[in-house]
Amino acid sequence: MMKTLFLTLFAFATSLQLRAQTVVDIIVNSPNHNTLEAAVIAAGLAGTLSGPGPFTVFAPTDAAFDALPNGVLTELLADPSGQLTQILLYHVVGASALSTSLSNGDMIETLQEGDVTVTINGSGVFINNAQVTVADLIATNGVVHVINAVLLPPAESSTVVDIIVNSANHNTLEAAVIAAGLAGTLSGVGPFTVFAPTDAAFNALPAGVLNLLLADPTGLLTDVLLYHVVGGTALSSSLSNGQTITTLLGEDVTVTINGSGVFINDAEVTVADIVADNGVVHVIDAVLSPPASTTVMDVIINSPIHSTLETAIALAGLTATLQGAGPFTVFAPTDAAFSLIPAATLDAILADPTGLLTDILLYHVVSAEALSSSLSDGQEIATLLGPDVTVTINGSGVFINNAQVVVADIQTGNGVVHVINAVLTIPDSVEETNLFASSVYPNPADNMVQIAIPIGMNTVFYQVYDMNGSKVMEGNFNSSINQLNVVDLSSGLYTIRLINENITSSQNFIRK
């Protein structure tokens, strides 16, 4: 009687244990399937695979996931309800397929709806190219077969553009391709190889550069995008260290392969070989900059926000100069910067192209390449006009005199362009001294301007002259910080001259 009761209880306990052992339980309890467990949970499939089934799960080990190309697993986990779910469903069959029921050449439909192929030979049993290393782990709702590689579903009909559009990490590239009108081209027959910068790569560009690109979709933006596309299929297996590949822009990119990974120029390939019907996409972690084949003048001509500067340079006869050998650094005021100058004043400046206009333009050009990385706070740089501009670097940004650099380091074949938000006013032609502790501010001015002079200096006599050289104001300053009321002055360009004993210094300012 006792023996019968014991056997009954043992059978009952065994039955309870078996009922609790679903295919998910087998994965969860395996020390070699931590990644698969995390993926199943992230994709929200644990509940489904704990259901009645039956299911057959081809279960890749942690080592199988680790063998994926660098970055692929991260990319999958970042899209749990999309690509990750599709790949996991490609590992599950909606039936119980024991190894004894498999035969060589079988094609089995998965829950992803794509088929896997069974191969049985002298080396073992294979599901596609993955070998079954442990077979027939029986669960209450199916069976688990351990495999040594991750199964990749056959690619759906897609183009390189579809891959970009469907990626959660390429929204900026998608917007750029559409803005440049390249979506149709890259959806064509191809084949194309696309080096695809992530959103993070675009966000890492210097402030304002992305907006500048998007503002010129058929010019600079198109050039940059075409520099990321190769006419042909360049799989990672075909790349070699030192290889150069010609892009659709006509300029080459260089492949570097070392212990750190695969690089296209200085951008690392983080996910390789996303195959499309018309080519392949490689994800990269930086935006590629085309080699500088343009001039500083070309940048200005092709910019939609530098029309006034382009016109001014042409009037002054400086176009050919700025297309020359250089090198040049151009501090390029935007159209909005020129709009701060009263219309009558700007007209008067443009009406004197070989005089005042040329002087103003030459004050915006340096006869050297001054990248932002070479600038320092307080640095003074001689311009082509002669007088220096002063660099200020603080928590608000980089300033040239009182103009802020809003886009830095647009490099060209003959120099560099920095976009600034104000027109620089040139100092007067009289002898310059270190009389000013700071420039006249604000400039342009409304009703008041502020003039700073060194502490302890005796009374300073000032004179204000208009563009015709007529003196319109004069008086004395007796403190280090002085306010000058210019409300009665008409809009225009003025020079304030300060005289202290035998020292004279001048500064121009604009009255709005």
ZAMAR-891561 format. One record per residue (C-alpha): x, y, z. Coordinates in Angstrom, 1 decimal, padded with zeros to 4 digits. Example, Ala and Ser with C-alpha at 12.3 -4.5 7.8 and 13.67 -1.06 7.14 Angstrom:
% ZAMAR-891561
012.3 | -004.5 | 007.8
013.7 | -001.1 | 007.1
This chain:
% ZAMAR-891561
000.0 | 000.0 | 000.0
002.8 | 002.5 | 001.0
004.8 | 001.5 | -002.1
001.8 | 002.2 | -004.3
001.2 | 005.6 | -002.7
004.8 | 006.5 | -003.1
004.8 | 005.7 | -006.8
001.6 | 007.6 | -007.3
003.0 | 010.8 | -005.6
006.3 | 010.4 | -007.6
004.4 | 010.2 | -010.8
002.2 | 013.2 | -009.8
005.4 | 015.3 | -008.9
007.0 | 014.3 | -012.2
003.9 | 015.4 | -014.0
003.9 | 018.8 | -012.3
007.6 | 019.3 | -013.2
007.0 | 018.4 | -016.8
004.1 | 020.7 | -017.1
006.2 | 023.6 | -015.9
009.0 | 022.9 | -018.4
008.0 | 025.0 | -021.5
010.4 | 025.8 | -024.3
010.9 | 029.2 | -022.6
011.8 | 027.5 | -019.3
014.4 | 025.4 | -021.1
016.0 | 028.6 | -022.5
015.7 | 030.5 | -019.1
017.3 | 027.6 | -017.2
020.1 | 027.1 | -019.7
023.5 | 028.7 | -018.7
024.4 | 029.0 | -022.4
021.3 | 030.9 | -023.6
021.4 | 034.2 | -021.7
021.4 | 036.3 | -024.8
018.5 | 034.4 | -026.3
016.5 | 034.7 | -023.1
017.1 | 038.5 | -023.0
016.1 | 038.8 | -026.7
012.9 | 036.8 | -026.2
011.9 | 038.9 | -023.2
012.8 | 042.2 | -025.0
010.7 | 041.2 | -028.0
007.7 | 040.3 | -025.8
007.6 | 036.7 | -027.0
008.1 | 034.9 | -023.6
004.3 | 034.7 | -023.1
003.6 | 033.4 | -026.6
006.3 | 030.7 | -026.3
005.0 | 029.7 | -022.9
001.6 | 029.0 | -024.4
000.1 | 025.6 | -025.5
002.2 | 025.4 | -028.7
003.4 | 023.1 | -029.9
006.7 | 024.9 | -030.8
010.1 | 023.8 | -032.1
012.8 | 026.3 | -031.1
016.2 | 026.4 | -032.8
018.1 | 028.0 | -029.9
021.4 | 029.8 | -030.7
023.9 | 029.8 | -027.9
025.5 | 032.9 | -026.4
028.6 | 032.1 | -028.4
026.4 | 032.1 | -031.6
025.2 | 035.6 | -030.8
028.7 | 036.7 | -029.9
029.9 | 035.6 | -033.4
027.6 | 038.2 | -035.1
029.4 | 041.1 | -036.7
030.2 | 043.9 | -034.3
027.2 | 046.1 | -033.5
024.5 | 043.8 | -035.0
023.2 | 042.5 | -031.7
023.0 | 046.1 | -030.3
021.1 | 047.1 | -033.4
018.7 | 044.2 | -033.0
018.0 | 044.9 | -029.3
017.4 | 048.5 | -030.2
014.5 | 047.5 | -032.4
012.8 | 044.8 | -030.3
009.4 | 044.9 | -031.9
010.8 | 045.0 | -035.4
013.9 | 043.3 | -036.8
014.6 | 041.4 | -033.5
011.1 | 039.9 | -033.4
011.4 | 038.8 | -037.1
014.7 | 037.1 | -036.4
013.4 | 035.3 | -033.3
010.3 | 034.1 | -035.1
012.5 | 032.7 | -037.8
013.9 | 030.3 | -035.1
010.5 | 029.0 | -034.2
008.3 | 026.4 | -035.9
004.6 | 026.0 | -035.1
004.9 | 022.3 | -034.6
006.9 | 019.7 | -032.7
009.8 | 018.6 | -035.0
011.9 | 016.0 | -033.3
015.2 | 015.1 | -034.8
013.8 | 011.7 | -035.7
011.2 | 013.3 | -037.9
013.8 | 015.4 | -039.9
015.2 | 014.3 | -043.2
017.8 | 015.7 | -045.5
016.5 | 018.5 | -047.7
013.4 | 019.2 | -045.6
012.1 | 022.8 | -045.8
010.2 | 023.8 | -042.7
008.1 | 027.0 | -042.5
008.8 | 029.2 | -039.4
006.5 | 031.5 | -037.5
008.2 | 034.3 | -039.5
006.8 | 032.6 | -042.6
010.2 | 032.1 | -044.1
011.5 | 028.5 | -044.6
014.5 | 026.9 | -043.0
016.3 | 024.1 | -044.7
017.4 | 020.9 | -043.1
020.7 | 019.3 | -044.1
021.8 | 015.9 | -042.8
025.3 | 014.7 | -043.7
028.3 | 013.0 | -042.2
029.1 | 016.1 | -040.2
025.7 | 016.2 | -038.5
022.4 | 017.9 | -038.7
022.2 | 021.5 | -039.9
019.4 | 024.1 | -040.0
020.4 | 026.4 | -042.8
024.1 | 026.8 | -042.0
023.7 | 026.3 | -038.2
024.7 | 023.0 | -036.8
022.4 | 021.3 | -034.2
024.7 | 020.7 | -031.3
022.1 | 019.4 | -028.8
018.9 | 017.9 | -030.1
015.5 | 017.0 | -028.7
015.2 | 018.9 | -025.4
011.6 | 018.0 | -024.8
009.2 | 020.5 | -023.2
005.6 | 020.3 | -022.3
004.8 | 022.6 | -025.3
007.3 | 021.4 | -027.8
011.0 | 020.8 | -028.3
014.3 | 022.8 | -028.3
017.3 | 022.1 | -030.5
020.5 | 023.9 | -029.6
022.3 | 025.4 | -032.6
025.7 | 027.1 | -033.0
024.8 | 030.1 | -035.2
022.0 | 032.7 | -035.4
019.6 | 032.1 | -038.3
019.0 | 035.1 | -040.5
015.7 | 035.3 | -042.4
015.9 | 035.7 | -046.1
015.9 | 039.4 | -047.0
012.5 | 040.8 | -048.0
012.3 | 042.7 | -051.3
014.0 | 045.9 | -050.2
016.3 | 048.6 | -051.5
019.1 | 050.4 | -049.7
016.6 | 053.2 | -049.2
014.1 | 050.8 | -047.5
016.8 | 049.7 | -045.1
017.5 | 053.4 | -044.2
013.8 | 054.2 | -043.9
013.1 | 051.2 | -041.7
016.0 | 051.8 | -039.4
015.3 | 053.4 | -036.0
018.8 | 055.0 | -036.0
018.8 | 056.7 | -039.4
016.0 | 059.3 | -039.3
018.4 | 062.2 | -040.2
019.9 | 060.3 | -043.1
016.4 | 059.5 | -044.3
015.4 | 063.1 | -044.2
018.6 | 064.2 | -045.9
018.2 | 061.7 | -048.8
014.6 | 062.8 | -049.3
015.5 | 066.5 | -049.1
018.3 | 066.0 | -051.7
015.9 | 064.2 | -054.0
018.0 | 061.0 | -054.0
015.4 | 058.5 | -052.7
014.3 | 057.6 | -056.3
017.9 | 057.2 | -057.5
018.9 | 054.9 | -054.6
015.7 | 052.9 | -055.0
016.8 | 052.1 | -058.6
018.5 | 049.1 | -060.0
021.9 | 049.9 | -058.6
023.8 | 048.2 | -057.3
024.8 | 050.6 | -054.6
026.9 | 050.5 | -051.4
025.8 | 053.0 | -048.9
027.9 | 054.0 | -045.9
025.1 | 055.1 | -043.6
025.8 | 057.5 | -040.7
023.6 | 057.2 | -037.7
021.5 | 059.9 | -036.1
024.2 | 060.1 | -033.4
026.8 | 060.7 | -036.2
024.9 | 063.7 | -037.6
024.3 | 065.0 | -034.1
028.1 | 065.0 | -033.5
028.6 | 067.5 | -036.4
029.7 | 071.0 | -035.3
026.8 | 073.3 | -034.3
024.9 | 074.6 | -037.3
026.5 | 072.4 | -039.9
023.5 | 070.1 | -040.3
021.1 | 073.1 | -040.7
023.5 | 074.5 | -043.3
023.5 | 071.3 | -045.2
019.7 | 070.9 | -045.2
019.4 | 074.5 | -046.3
021.3 | 073.6 | -049.5
019.7 | 070.3 | -050.5
020.7 | 070.2 | -054.1
024.1 | 071.6 | -053.6
026.3 | 070.9 | -050.5
023.9 | 068.3 | -049.0
023.8 | 066.3 | -052.3
027.6 | 066.3 | -052.5
028.0 | 065.0 | -049.0
025.4 | 062.3 | -049.5
026.9 | 061.1 | -052.8
030.2 | 060.9 | -051.0
028.6 | 058.1 | -048.9
027.5 | 056.0 | -051.9
029.5 | 053.7 | -054.1
028.3 | 052.4 | -057.5
028.6 | 048.6 | -056.9
028.2 | 046.1 | -054.1
031.1 | 046.2 | -051.7
030.6 | 043.6 | -049.1
032.8 | 043.6 | -046.0
034.5 | 040.4 | -047.2
035.7 | 042.2 | -050.4
037.3 | 045.1 | -048.5
041.0 | 045.3 | -047.8
043.2 | 047.5 | -045.8
044.4 | 050.6 | -047.7
041.8 | 050.1 | -050.4
040.4 | 053.2 | -052.1
036.9 | 053.2 | -053.5
035.4 | 055.9 | -055.8
032.1 | 057.3 | -054.7
029.3 | 058.7 | -056.8
030.7 | 062.1 | -056.0
033.8 | 061.1 | -057.9
036.0 | 061.3 | -054.9
037.6 | 058.3 | -053.2
037.1 | 057.0 | -049.7
039.8 | 054.9 | -048.0
039.3 | 051.6 | -046.2
041.3 | 050.9 | -043.1
041.2 | 047.5 | -041.4
043.1 | 047.0 | -038.1
042.7 | 045.5 | -034.7
040.1 | 048.1 | -033.8
037.7 | 047.3 | -036.7
036.9 | 048.4 | -040.2
037.0 | 052.2 | -041.0
035.8 | 054.2 | -044.0
038.1 | 057.3 | -043.8
037.8 | 058.0 | -040.1
034.3 | 056.5 | -039.6
034.0 | 053.1 | -038.1
031.7 | 050.5 | -039.6
029.5 | 049.4 | -036.7
027.2 | 047.2 | -038.6
028.3 | 045.6 | -041.9
026.6 | 043.8 | -044.8
022.9 | 044.7 | -044.5
022.1 | 043.3 | -047.9
019.3 | 044.8 | -050.1
018.0 | 043.8 | -053.5
019.9 | 046.7 | -055.1
023.1 | 046.7 | -053.0
024.3 | 046.7 | -049.4
024.3 | 049.1 | -046.4
027.1 | 049.5 | -043.9
026.3 | 051.5 | -040.8
029.0 | 054.0 | -039.8
029.5 | 056.2 | -036.7
030.5 | 059.5 | -038.4
029.6 | 061.6 | -041.3
032.1 | 061.5 | -044.1
033.4 | 064.9 | -045.3
034.2 | 065.1 | -049.0
037.8 | 066.2 | -049.8
038.1 | 069.9 | -050.2
037.9 | 070.4 | -053.9
036.1 | 073.7 | -053.7
037.3 | 077.2 | -052.8
036.2 | 079.6 | -050.1
034.4 | 081.5 | -052.9
032.6 | 078.4 | -054.0
031.2 | 077.9 | -050.5
029.9 | 081.5 | -050.5
028.4 | 081.2 | -054.0
026.7 | 077.9 | -053.1
025.4 | 079.0 | -049.8
021.7 | 080.1 | -049.7
022.4 | 082.4 | -046.8
025.3 | 084.4 | -048.2
023.7 | 086.1 | -051.2
024.6 | 089.6 | -050.0
028.2 | 088.6 | -049.3
028.5 | 087.1 | -052.8
027.2 | 090.2 | -054.4
029.5 | 092.4 | -052.3
032.6 | 090.3 | -053.3
031.6 | 090.5 | -056.9
031.2 | 094.3 | -056.8
034.5 | 094.7 | -055.2
036.2 | 092.5 | -057.8
037.5 | 090.0 | -055.2
035.8 | 086.9 | -056.6
038.9 | 085.7 | -058.5
041.1 | 086.5 | -055.6
039.1 | 084.3 | -053.3
039.2 | 081.5 | -055.9
043.0 | 081.7 | -056.0
045.6 | 079.6 | -054.3
045.2 | 081.1 | -050.8
045.2 | 079.9 | -048.2
042.4 | 082.1 | -046.8
040.2 | 082.2 | -043.8
036.9 | 084.0 | -044.4
034.7 | 085.2 | -041.7
031.4 | 085.1 | -043.7
028.5 | 087.3 | -042.5
025.1 | 085.9 | -043.3
022.4 | 087.7 | -045.2
020.7 | 088.3 | -041.8
023.9 | 089.9 | -040.5
023.9 | 092.3 | -043.5
020.2 | 093.1 | -042.8
021.2 | 094.6 | -039.4
022.9 | 097.4 | -041.3
020.4 | 100.2 | -042.2
019.4 | 099.9 | -045.9
020.7 | 103.4 | -046.7
024.0 | 102.7 | -045.1
024.4 | 099.3 | -046.9
023.5 | 101.0 | -050.2
026.2 | 103.6 | -049.6
028.8 | 101.0 | -048.8
027.9 | 099.0 | -052.0
028.0 | 102.2 | -054.0
031.8 | 102.5 | -053.1
033.0 | 099.1 | -054.3
036.7 | 099.9 | -054.6
036.8 | 101.9 | -051.5
034.9 | 101.3 | -048.3
033.3 | 098.1 | -049.5
036.7 | 096.5 | -050.4
038.1 | 097.6 | -047.0
035.2 | 096.0 | -045.1
035.5 | 092.8 | -047.1
039.3 | 092.6 | -046.7
038.7 | 093.0 | -042.9
036.8 | 089.7 | -043.0
039.7 | 087.7 | -044.7
042.9 | 086.3 | -043.2
045.8 | 085.3 | -045.4
046.2 | 081.8 | -043.7
044.1 | 078.8 | -042.7
042.8 | 079.5 | -039.2
040.8 | 076.4 | -038.1
038.7 | 076.8 | -034.9
041.0 | 074.3 | -033.2
043.9 | 076.7 | -033.7
042.1 | 079.7 | -032.2
042.5 | 080.9 | -028.5
040.8 | 083.4 | -026.3
042.3 | 086.8 | -026.7
044.2 | 085.9 | -029.9
044.6 | 088.7 | -032.4
044.8 | 087.9 | -036.1
045.9 | 090.2 | -038.9
043.4 | 090.6 | -041.8
044.1 | 091.4 | -045.4
043.1 | 094.9 | -044.7
045.9 | 095.2 | -042.1
044.2 | 095.7 | -038.7
043.7 | 092.7 | -036.5
040.5 | 091.0 | -035.4
040.2 | 089.7 | -031.9
039.1 | 086.2 | -030.9
037.0 | 085.7 | -027.8
036.1 | 082.2 | -026.6
033.8 | 081.9 | -023.6
030.8 | 079.9 | -022.4
028.6 | 081.4 | -025.1
030.8 | 080.4 | -028.0
033.5 | 081.7 | -030.3
033.5 | 085.4 | -031.3
035.4 | 087.4 | -033.9
035.3 | 090.9 | -032.4
031.6 | 091.1 | -031.5
030.4 | 088.6 | -034.2
029.6 | 085.1 | -033.1
030.8 | 082.1 | -035.1
027.6 | 080.1 | -035.8
029.2 | 077.5 | -038.2
032.9 | 076.8 | -038.0
035.5 | 075.0 | -040.2
033.9 | 074.7 | -043.6
037.1 | 073.5 | -045.2
037.9 | 074.0 | -048.9
040.9 | 073.5 | -051.2
042.2 | 077.0 | -050.6
041.2 | 077.7 | -047.0
038.4 | 077.7 | -044.5
035.1 | 079.6 | -044.0
033.6 | 080.4 | -040.6
030.0 | 081.7 | -040.7
029.4 | 084.7 | -038.4
026.2 | 086.5 | -037.4
027.3 | 090.1 | -037.7
029.3 | 092.3 | -040.2
032.7 | 093.3 | -038.7
033.3 | 097.0 | -038.5
036.8 | 098.1 | -039.5
038.9 | 100.4 | -037.3
039.7 | 103.9 | -038.5
042.8 | 104.4 | -040.6
044.5 | 106.6 | -037.8
047.2 | 105.1 | -035.6
045.7 | 102.3 | -033.5
046.7 | 101.9 | -029.8
045.5 | 099.7 | -026.9
043.3 | 102.5 | -025.7
040.1 | 100.4 | -025.7
039.5 | 097.8 | -023.0
036.7 | 096.5 | -025.3
035.0 | 097.4 | -028.5
032.1 | 099.8 | -028.9
029.0 | 097.8 | -027.8
026.3 | 097.1 | -028.9
027.2 | 097.3 | -032.5
024.9 | 097.9 | -034.4
023.4 | 100.2 | -031.8
019.9 | 101.6 | -031.1
020.0 | 104.6 | -028.8
023.1 | 104.0 | -026.6
026.6 | 102.8 | -027.1
029.0 | 101.8 | -024.4
032.7 | 102.7 | -024.6
035.3 | 101.2 | -022.2
038.7 | 102.9 | -021.6
041.5 | 101.7 | -019.3
040.9 | 102.3 | -015.6
043.0 | 105.3 | -014.3
043.3 | 107.1 | -017.6
042.8 | 110.8 | -017.4
040.0 | 112.6 | -019.2
039.5 | 111.3 | -022.7
038.2 | 113.6 | -025.4
035.9 | 112.0 | -028.0
034.7 | 113.0 | -031.4
032.1 | 111.2 | -033.6
032.2 | 111.5 | -037.4
029.7 | 110.4 | -040.0
030.5 | 108.6 | -043.3
031.2 | 112.0 | -045.0
033.9 | 112.9 | -042.4
031.7 | 115.5 | -040.7
032.0 | 115.8 | -037.0
028.5 | 115.2 | -035.4
029.3 | 114.9 | -031.7
032.1 | 115.6 | -029.3
032.7 | 115.7 | -025.6
034.7 | 114.2 | -022.7
034.7 | 110.8 | -021.0
035.8 | 110.7 | -017.4
035.3 | 107.1 | -016.3
036.3 | 103.6 | -017.5
032.8 | 102.7 | -018.6
031.0 | 105.4 | -020.6
027.5 | 105.6 | -022.1
027.0 | 107.7 | -025.3
023.5 | 108.6 | -026.3
023.2 | 108.4 | -030.1
019.5 | 108.7 | -030.3
019.8 | 111.9 | -032.4
022.0 | 110.4 | -035.0
020.6 | 109.1 | -038.3
021.0 | 105.5 | -039.3
024.4 | 104.9 | -040.7
028.1 | 104.1 | -040.2
030.0 | 106.3 | -037.7
033.5 | 106.6 | -036.4
034.2 | 107.5 | -032.7
037.7 | 108.9 | -032.2
039.2 | 109.0 | -028.7
042.1 | 111.3 | -027.8
044.1 | 111.2 | -024.7
047.1 | 113.6 | -024.7
049.0 | 112.5 | -027.8
047.3 | 109.1 | -028.2
044.5 | 108.6 | -030.6
042.3 | 105.6 | -031.2
039.2 | 105.0 | -033.3
036.4 | 102.5 | -033.7
033.5 | 102.3 | -036.2
030.0 | 101.6 | -035.2
026.6 | 101.4 | -036.9
023.6 | 103.3 | -035.8
020.5 | 101.3 | -036.7
